Amino acid sequence: MNAAQPAPAVSRVALDKPIYTISVAAEILATHPRTLMMYEHLQLVVPQRTATNRRRYSQRDVLTLQAIQRLTRRHGLNLNGARYVIQLLTLLGENDIEPPGYLDDVEVAHVRL
């Protein structure tokens, strides 16, 4: 598969499939469920809801939260700064511009804000 070709539709569907409960997502991210609720309130990640109004996080949501965590924990940014840097890194990627080397640990290829 050529790197320039888009990912197959199956993998995109799998990334967006709501499979994790809030407690499982919090465990994966080593954070408190209340933190995930705060991120939802700030519109950083909005999980899908079941018919009974329970939150379900997708793999893409978890990847987004991991990028936010790296920027806040390792790079010392606040949440608005993390949102801004993710948007800038996404813009750089869309224009085939190399991001700064000190942000190599922040992966935004599958992030959605």
C-alpha angles and dihedrals in degrees: 000000000000116000090230093060117094119249116267116269090245093065092047090053091048091051091054098041109117104232111137124081117218092259093051092046090049090051092049090051095041091233138113120272089234088062089057089050089052091051088051091051089052090049093240091126125005111194121208119254131230123227087267091053096252118147119250120188123206127215087256089055090052091048090050091050091048090054090049091049093051091052095046099039104034101027099034098235125148119235095268090049090050091051091050095048092048090051090049093047090050090051091049090051092049090054095044093244118148112244120230113282095238089064095054090112092062111086114195102164093108099026121121123191 
